[in-house]
């Protein structure tokens, strides 16, 4: 039997951020992780996918240089092994960095499967050891089980996994999920992507840049259906222009593995069913919380109908069992299941456990980004959400091509600002090149309830894409310059 102040179960973004902050506040922390610290985001999701998307952007740039700028360049080939080696090096360096931060902070990292045996007790079945900042950091492989008691509390941070459809279980080659798509062998010549949310759109964009024939199937009537309708429309237009076949309002009626790949039958919104054959089928229809083997019942914790672990107190992210907190993908909405939101949740829970009173996470001001080509980025309410909530809405849209830098990029796109009449900005929505790097300003605008006139006082640099954001506020403030 061992004691510590805080036990964190799961070493992904939510878990390790909790551990680091709690240790910085002087608490003794044990972090149990059965795989690798960093979790899905670092090893299978955010980081490797964005590394690959950067390579895709370079490939697209070769075509633009040749076709638009007269640079006589061509793509000879893609060395898949060299590309993936660079991706893996980026992941490995990040992984070493996280391990180093935990060790420096004195967090004890236990390599093992953790199971609740009570509200404050956790059994760790060892699968190896990653030493933390103190000697005797935990059990080595073969040492058996150890039981830990948390004096302050337990934090659940076991994350999520891709949703799998019956009959379409992934095999890592012909049928894949977002967890294994990047690690499937070689570059496919054709891909069917099932799911038009952020993950599906990113993978459709990536494979198209790599030269694959791509069909993107979404059951809703538009892509990224949680985003503003104008953003969906511009994104769809951009993907179609790049040669992606987009089928919205379409449902998968069946799929079968063939010798060469997968044959899918898709019923579109109108017309007869289509048969789509491709070398690979990528299922991106959402993610589900990972709670199997966690022992929630032993601690008196219940999940909701969808498998999430709802907090009884959102201001503390504390479950119905005092002292048991939850962060990351285990949380139901309004938590968005995004890595940067889980960082904020981890900081909050650590400070609660240290006896502080932090401000609750403001989920309405969490930015959302899709790293496709074109990119989308948004924060706050869509126009439809704002109107449904009873706001007196004013809207301004500004094409990126209305500013000089947008013409230079030549990829279209837009800025859309949704505001309360004579009131604060309610939402900002961007689509176009590099808009993921432009959304941070809008997070502050929405989070601080700024009004268009407040932002119009600030000068955006010229020539930049961000000028279009500034111009949108100038117009709403009655000071329009280039936008009449």
C-alpha positions as CSV (number, residue, x, y, z in Angstrom):
1,X,0.0,0.0,0.0
2,X,1.4,3.4,-1.0
3,X,0.1,6.9,-0.5
4,X,0.4,10.0,-2.5
5,X,-1.5,13.3,-2.8
6,X,-2.9,12.9,-6.4
7,X,-3.2,9.9,-8.6
8,X,-3.8,10.6,-12.3
9,X,-5.0,7.8,-14.5
10,X,-4.0,8.4,-18.1
11,X,-1.0,10.2,-19.5
12,X,-2.5,12.1,-22.5
13,X,-2.8,15.8,-22.7
14,X,-5.4,16.1,-19.9
15,X,-3.6,13.7,-17.6
16,X,0.0,15.0,-17.9
17,X,-1.1,18.6,-17.8
18,X,-2.9,17.8,-14.5
19,X,0.2,16.1,-13.2
20,X,2.6,18.8,-14.1
21,X,0.5,21.6,-12.7
22,X,-0.2,19.7,-9.5
23,X,3.5,18.9,-9.0
24,X,4.3,22.6,-9.6
25,X,1.9,23.5,-6.8
26,X,3.8,21.3,-4.4
27,X,1.6,18.1,-4.5
28,X,3.0,14.6,-4.7
29,X,1.7,13.1,-7.9
30,X,1.6,9.6,-9.4
31,X,0.7,9.2,-13.0
32,X,-0.4,5.8,-14.3
33,X,-0.2,5.2,-18.1
34,X,-0.5,1.8,-19.7
35,X,0.9,2.9,-23.1
36,X,3.0,6.0,-23.7
37,X,2.7,9.4,-22.1
38,X,1.4,12.0,-24.5
39,X,-1.6,9.8,-25.5
40,X,-3.5,9.7,-28.7
41,X,-2.8,13.4,-29.6
42,X,1.0,13.0,-29.5
43,X,1.4,9.5,-30.9
44,X,-1.5,8.8,-33.2
45,X,-3.5,12.0,-33.8
46,X,-2.7,15.8,-33.5
47,X,1.1,15.7,-33.9
48,X,1.7,13.0,-36.5
49,X,-1.2,14.1,-38.6
50,X,-0.2,17.8,-38.6
51,X,3.4,16.8,-39.6
52,X,1.9,14.9,-42.5
53,X,-0.4,17.8,-43.4
54,X,2.7,20.1,-43.5
55,X,4.3,17.7,-46.0
56,X,1.0,17.8,-48.0
57,X,1.2,21.6,-48.0
58,X,4.7,21.5,-49.5
59,X,3.4,19.1,-52.2
60,X,0.5,21.4,-53.0
61,X,3.0,24.3,-53.2
62,X,4.9,22.6,-56.0
63,X,1.8,22.5,-58.1
64,X,0.9,26.1,-57.3
65,X,4.5,27.3,-58.1
66,X,4.3,25.6,-61.5
67,X,0.7,26.5,-62.5
68,X,0.4,30.0,-61.0
69,X,3.8,31.5,-60.6
70,X,5.7,30.1,-63.6
71,X,8.2,28.2,-61.5
72,X,9.1,25.2,-63.7
73,X,9.0,22.6,-60.9
74,X,7.5,19.2,-60.8
75,X,7.0,16.5,-58.2
76,X,9.2,13.5,-59.0
77,X,8.0,11.2,-56.3
78,X,7.2,11.0,-52.6
79,X,9.7,9.0,-50.6
80,X,7.2,7.5,-48.1
81,X,9.8,6.0,-45.8
82,X,11.7,9.4,-45.6
83,X,8.5,11.3,-45.0
84,X,7.3,8.9,-42.2
85,X,10.8,9.0,-40.7
86,X,10.6,12.8,-40.3
87,X,7.1,12.5,-38.8
88,X,8.3,9.8,-36.4
89,X,11.3,11.9,-35.3
90,X,9.0,14.9,-34.5
91,X,6.8,12.6,-32.4
92,X,9.7,11.0,-30.7
93,X,11.3,14.4,-29.8
94,X,8.0,15.6,-28.4
95,X,7.6,12.4,-26.4
96,X,11.1,12.8,-24.9
97,X,10.1,16.4,-24.0
98,X,7.0,15.3,-22.1
99,X,8.9,12.6,-20.3
100,X,11.6,15.1,-19.4
101,X,9.0,17.6,-18.1
102,X,7.4,15.0,-15.9
103,X,10.8,13.8,-14.5
104,X,11.9,17.4,-13.8
105,X,8.6,18.0,-12.0
106,X,9.1,14.9,-9.8
107,X,6.0,13.2,-11.1
108,X,6.1,9.4,-10.5
109,X,5.1,7.7,-13.8
110,X,3.9,4.2,-13.5
111,X,3.8,2.1,-16.6
112,X,0.7,0.0,-16.0
113,X,-3.0,-0.4,-16.1
114,X,-4.8,1.4,-13.4
115,X,-8.2,0.3,-11.9
116,X,-10.2,2.1,-9.3
117,X,-10.9,-0.1,-6.3
118,X,-12.6,2.7,-4.3
119,X,-13.1,6.5,-4.4
120,X,-9.5,7.1,-3.4
121,X,-7.7,3.8,-4.1
122,X,-6.2,2.6,-7.3
123,X,-4.6,-0.7,-8.2
124,X,-1.8,-0.5,-10.8
125,X,-1.0,-3.7,-12.7
126,X,2.6,-3.1,-13.9
127,X,3.6,-3.3,-17.6
128,X,7.0,-1.7,-17.1
129,X,8.3,1.5,-15.5
130,X,9.2,5.0,-16.6
131,X,11.2,6.6,-13.8
132,X,10.0,9.9,-12.5
133,X,11.8,12.5,-10.5
134,X,12.3,10.4,-7.4
135,X,13.9,7.0,-6.8
136,X,11.6,4.0,-6.5
137,X,9.2,5.5,-9.0
138,X,7.0,2.5,-9.2
139,X,6.8,-1.2,-10.1
140,X,9.0,-2.7,-12.7
141,X,7.8,-5.3,-15.2
142,X,6.8,-8.4,-13.3
143,X,6.5,-6.8,-9.9
144,X,2.8,-7.5,-9.9
145,X,0.1,-5.2,-8.6
146,X,0.5,-2.2,-6.3
147,X,-2.3,-0.3,-4.5
148,X,-2.1,3.5,-4.2
149,X,-4.2,5.7,-2.0
150,X,-4.8,9.4,-2.9
151,X,-4.9,11.8,-0.1
152,X,-6.2,14.7,-2.2
153,X,-8.0,13.0,-5.1
154,X,-8.0,10.9,-8.2
155,X,-8.1,12.3,-11.8
156,X,-9.6,10.2,-14.6
157,X,-8.0,11.0,-17.9
158,X,-8.2,7.8,-20.0
159,X,-9.2,9.5,-23.2
160,X,-11.1,8.1,-26.2
161,X,-10.7,5.8,-29.2
162,X,-12.2,5.8,-32.7
163,X,-15.8,4.7,-33.1
164,X,-15.9,1.4,-35.0
165,X,-18.9,0.4,-37.2
166,X,-20.1,-3.2,-37.0
167,X,-18.8,-5.2,-39.9
168,X,-16.1,-2.6,-40.6
169,X,-13.6,-3.5,-38.0
170,X,-10.2,-2.0,-38.9
171,X,-7.5,-4.3,-40.2
172,X,-4.8,-1.6,-40.5
173,X,-4.6,-2.0,-44.3
174,X,-7.9,-1.9,-46.1
175,X,-10.1,-0.6,-43.4
176,X,-8.5,1.9,-41.1
177,X,-9.4,4.5,-38.4
178,X,-7.7,7.9,-37.6
179,X,-5.6,6.0,-35.1
180,X,-3.9,3.8,-37.7
181,X,-4.5,5.6,-41.0
182,X,-1.1,7.3,-40.9
183,X,0.7,4.0,-40.1
184,X,-1.0,1.9,-42.8
185,X,1.5,0.6,-45.4
186,X,2.4,2.9,-48.3
187,X,0.4,5.5,-50.2
188,X,-3.0,4.3,-51.4
189,X,-4.1,5.3,-54.9
190,X,-7.7,5.7,-53.8
191,X,-9.4,6.4,-50.4
192,X,-13.0,6.5,-49.3
193,X,-13.3,8.6,-46.1
194,X,-16.5,7.9,-44.1
195,X,-17.3,11.0,-42.0
196,X,-17.1,14.7,-42.8
197,X,-16.2,16.1,-39.5
198,X,-12.8,17.7,-38.8
199,X,-10.9,14.4,-38.7
200,X,-12.4,13.1,-41.9
201,X,-11.9,16.3,-43.8
202,X,-8.3,16.5,-42.7
203,X,-7.5,13.0,-43.9
204,X,-9.4,13.5,-47.1
205,X,-7.3,16.6,-47.8
206,X,-4.1,14.9,-46.9
207,X,-4.6,11.9,-49.2
208,X,-5.7,14.2,-52.0
209,X,-2.5,16.2,-51.7
210,X,-0.6,12.9,-51.8
211,X,-2.2,12.1,-55.1
212,X,-5.0,9.7,-54.1
213,X,-8.4,9.7,-55.6
214,X,-10.6,10.7,-52.7
215,X,-14.3,10.2,-52.0
216,X,-15.6,11.9,-48.8
217,X,-19.0,10.7,-47.5
218,X,-20.9,12.6,-44.8
219,X,-24.4,11.7,-43.5
220,X,-25.3,15.2,-42.5
221,X,-26.3,17.7,-45.2
222,X,-22.9,19.5,-45.1
223,X,-19.3,19.0,-44.1
224,X,-18.1,20.0,-40.6
225,X,-21.8,20.3,-39.5
226,X,-20.9,21.8,-36.1
227,X,-19.4,24.8,-37.8
228,X,-21.1,27.8,-39.4
229,X,-22.9,27.1,-42.6
230,X,-20.9,29.6,-44.6
231,X,-17.7,28.0,-43.5
232,X,-19.0,24.6,-44.6
233,X,-19.9,25.9,-48.0
234,X,-16.5,27.5,-48.6
235,X,-14.7,24.4,-47.3
236,X,-16.7,22.1,-49.6
237,X,-16.1,24.4,-52.6
238,X,-12.3,24.3,-51.9
239,X,-12.2,20.5,-51.5
240,X,-14.2,20.0,-54.7
241,X,-11.9,22.4,-56.6
242,X,-9.0,20.2,-55.5
243,X,-10.7,17.2,-56.9
244,X,-12.2,15.6,-53.8
245,X,-15.6,13.9,-54.5
246,X,-17.8,15.2,-51.7
247,X,-21.1,13.3,-51.0
248,X,-23.2,15.0,-48.3
249,X,-26.5,13.8,-47.0
250,X,-25.2,10.3,-48.0
251,X,-25.3,7.1,-46.0
252,X,-23.2,4.0,-46.2
253,X,-25.5,1.1,-47.0
254,X,-22.8,-1.6,-47.0
255,X,-19.2,-2.4,-47.6
256,X,-17.2,-5.4,-48.4
257,X,-13.5,-6.1,-48.5
258,X,-12.2,-7.1,-51.9
259,X,-8.8,-8.5,-53.1
260,X,-7.8,-4.9,-54.0
261,X,-9.5,-2.9,-51.3
262,X,-13.0,-2.1,-50.3
263,X,-16.3,-1.8,-52.2
264,X,-18.7,0.5,-50.5
265,X,-22.4,1.1,-51.4
266,X,-23.4,4.7,-50.7
267,X,-26.9,6.2,-50.9
268,X,-26.7,9.9,-51.7
269,X,-29.2,12.5,-50.7
270,X,-30.8,12.1,-54.2
271,X,-30.6,9.5,-56.8
272,X,-29.7,5.8,-56.9
273,X,-27.1,4.2,-54.7
274,X,-23.5,4.5,-55.8
275,X,-20.8,1.9,-55.7
276,X,-17.5,3.4,-54.6
277,X,-14.4,1.2,-54.9
278,X,-11.1,2.2,-53.3
279,X,-7.9,0.8,-52.1
280,X,-8.6,1.9,-48.5
281,X,-11.7,2.9,-46.4
282,X,-11.0,5.3,-43.6
283,X,-13.7,5.3,-40.9
284,X,-13.9,8.7,-39.2
285,X,-17.3,8.8,-37.6
286,X,-16.4,10.0,-34.1
287,X,-14.7,8.8,-31.0
288,X,-16.0,7.1,-27.8
289,X,-14.7,7.4,-24.2
290,X,-12.3,4.7,-22.9
291,X,-13.6,3.5,-19.6
292,X,-13.3,-0.3,-19.9
293,X,-11.4,-1.8,-17.0
294,X,-11.3,1.5,-15.2
295,X,-13.4,0.2,-12.3
296,X,-15.9,3.1,-12.2
297,X,-18.5,1.0,-10.5
298,X,-16.2,0.2,-7.6
299,X,-15.8,3.9,-7.0
300,X,-19.5,4.6,-7.3
301,X,-19.2,6.5,-10.5
302,X,-21.8,6.1,-13.4
303,X,-21.4,7.0,-17.0
304,X,-24.1,8.6,-19.1
305,X,-25.9,6.9,-22.0
306,X,-23.1,7.7,-24.4
307,X,-20.3,6.4,-22.1
308,X,-19.1,9.8,-20.9
309,X,-18.2,10.5,-17.2
310,X,-20.3,13.6,-16.4
311,X,-19.1,15.9,-13.7
312,X,-21.5,16.9,-10.9
313,X,-19.7,20.2,-10.6
314,X,-18.4,21.7,-13.9
315,X,-16.6,24.5,-12.1
316,X,-14.4,21.9,-10.4
317,X,-14.8,19.0,-13.0
318,X,-15.6,16.8,-10.0
319,X,-17.8,13.8,-10.4
320,X,-20.6,12.8,-8.0
321,X,-18.0,11.1,-5.9
322,X,-16.1,13.8,-4.0
323,X,-12.4,13.8,-4.8
324,X,-12.7,12.1,-8.1
325,X,-12.2,14.5,-11.0
326,X,-12.4,14.0,-14.8
327,X,-10.6,15.7,-17.7
328,X,-10.3,15.4,-21.5
329,X,-12.2,13.1,-23.8
330,X,-14.1,11.4,-20.9
331,X,-16.1,14.6,-20.4
332,X,-19.4,15.1,-22.3
333,X,-20.2,18.3,-24.1
334,X,-19.8,21.2,-23.7
335,X,-16.2,19.9,-23.4
336,X,-15.2,19.7,-27.1
337,X,-12.8,16.8,-26.9
338,X,-9.9,18.9,-28.1
339,X,-6.3,18.7,-26.8
340,X,-6.0,22.4,-26.0
341,X,-9.3,22.2,-24.0
342,X,-7.9,19.2,-22.0
343,X,-4.8,21.2,-21.1
344,X,-7.1,23.9,-19.6
345,X,-9.1,21.2,-17.8
346,X,-5.9,19.7,-16.4
347,X,-4.7,23.0,-15.1
348,X,-8.1,23.7,-13.4
349,X,-8.3,20.3,-11.7
350,X,-4.7,20.5,-10.4
351,X,-5.5,23.9,-8.9
352,X,-8.7,22.6,-7.3
353,X,-6.8,19.7,-5.7
354,X,-4.2,22.2,-4.4
355,X,-6.9,24.1,-2.6
356,X,-7.2,27.0,-5.0
357,X,-10.3,28.4,-6.6
358,X,-9.6,28.7,-10.4
359,X,-12.0,30.2,-12.9
360,X,-14.0,27.5,-14.7
361,X,-13.1,26.6,-18.3
362,X,-15.0,28.9,-20.6
363,X,-15.9,26.4,-23.3
364,X,-17.6,29.0,-25.5
365,X,-14.2,30.6,-26.1
366,X,-12.4,27.4,-27.0
367,X,-11.2,27.7,-30.6
368,X,-11.9,24.9,-33.2
369,X,-9.6,24.2,-36.1
370,X,-9.7,21.9,-39.1
371,X,-6.2,21.6,-40.7
372,X,-7.3,20.8,-44.2
373,X,-6.7,22.7,-47.4
374,X,-8.5,25.1,-47.1
375,X,-8.3,25.3,-43.3
376,X,-11.1,26.4,-41.1
377,X,-10.9,28.0,-37.6
378,X,-13.7,29.3,-35.4
379,X,-14.6,30.4,-31.9
380,X,-17.9,31.2,-30.3
381,X,-21.4,30.9,-31.7
382,X,-22.3,30.3,-35.3
383,X,-24.9,32.6,-36.9
384,X,-27.6,30.0,-36.5
385,X,-26.8,29.3,-32.9
386,X,-26.8,33.0,-32.1
387,X,-30.2,33.6,-33.7
388,X,-31.6,30.4,-32.0
389,X,-30.4,31.8,-28.6
390,X,-32.4,35.0,-29.2
391,X,-29.6,37.4,-29.9
392,X,-30.2,40.4,-32.1
393,X,-27.6,39.4,-34.6
394,X,-25.5,41.5,-37.0
395,X,-23.1,39.7,-39.4
396,X,-20.3,40.8,-41.6
397,X,-18.4,38.6,-44.1
398,X,-15.1,39.7,-45.7
399,X,-13.5,37.7,-48.5
400,X,-9.8,37.0,-48.0
401,X,-9.2,38.0,-51.6
402,X,-10.5,41.5,-50.8
403,X,-7.1,42.2,-49.2
404,X,-3.8,42.1,-51.0
405,X,-2.3,39.1,-49.1
406,X,-5.3,37.1,-49.9
407,X,-4.8,37.8,-53.6
408,X,-1.2,36.7,-53.2
409,X,-2.3,33.4,-51.8
410,X,-5.0,33.0,-54.4
411,X,-6.9,30.4,-52.5
412,X,-10.1,32.2,-51.6
413,X,-11.6,32.0,-48.2
414,X,-13.4,34.4,-45.9
415,X,-13.8,36.0,-42.5
416,X,-17.3,36.0,-40.8
417,X,-18.0,37.9,-37.6
418,X,-21.2,37.3,-35.7
419,X,-22.0,40.0,-33.2
420,X,-24.8,41.3,-31.0
421,X,-26.4,44.5,-32.3
422,X,-24.8,47.2,-30.2
423,X,-23.1,44.5,-28.2
424,X,-20.2,42.1,-28.1
425,X,-18.8,39.7,-30.7
426,X,-20.5,36.3,-30.3
427,X,-18.5,34.3,-32.8
428,X,-15.7,34.5,-35.4
429,X,-15.4,32.0,-38.3
430,X,-12.5,31.8,-40.8
431,X,-11.8,29.6,-43.8
432,X,-8.8,29.8,-46.0
433,X,-5.0,29.4,-46.0
434,X,-3.2,29.5,-42.6
435,X,-6.4,30.6,-40.6
436,X,-5.4,28.2,-37.9
437,X,-2.7,30.7,-37.0
438,X,-5.2,33.6,-37.0
439,X,-7.8,32.4,-34.6
440,X,-6.0,33.2,-31.3
441,X,-6.9,36.9,-31.6
442,X,-10.6,36.0,-32.0
443,X,-10.4,33.7,-28.9
444,X,-9.6,36.8,-26.8
445,X,-12.2,38.9,-28.6
446,X,-15.0,36.4,-27.7
447,X,-13.6,35.5,-24.3
448,X,-13.4,39.1,-23.2
449,X,-16.8,40.1,-24.6
450,X,-15.2,42.7,-26.8
451,X,-17.4,44.8,-29.2
452,X,-16.5,45.4,-32.9
453,X,-15.7,49.0,-32.1
454,X,-13.1,47.9,-29.5
455,X,-11.3,45.8,-32.0
456,X,-11.6,48.4,-34.8
457,X,-9.3,50.6,-32.7
458,X,-6.4,48.2,-33.1
459,X,-4.3,48.2,-36.2
460,X,-3.7,45.0,-38.1
461,X,-0.4,44.7,-40.1
462,X,-0.4,45.3,-43.8
463,X,-0.2,43.2,-46.0
464,X,-1.4,40.2,-44.0
465,X,-4.4,37.9,-44.1
466,X,-5.3,39.2,-40.7
467,X,-6.2,42.5,-42.3
468,X,-9.4,40.9,-43.4
469,X,-10.3,40.3,-39.8
470,X,-9.5,43.9,-38.9
471,X,-11.5,45.2,-41.9
472,X,-14.6,43.1,-40.9
473,X,-14.6,44.9,-37.5
474,X,-14.1,48.3,-39.1
475,X,-17.1,47.8,-41.2
476,X,-19.3,46.6,-38.3
477,X,-18.1,49.7,-36.3
478,X,-19.2,52.0,-39.1
479,X,-15.7,52.8,-40.2
480,X,-15.4,50.7,-43.3
481,X,-12.3,51.3,-45.4
482,X,-11.9,48.8,-48.3
483,X,-15.2,47.1,-47.6
484,X,-18.1,49.2,-48.6
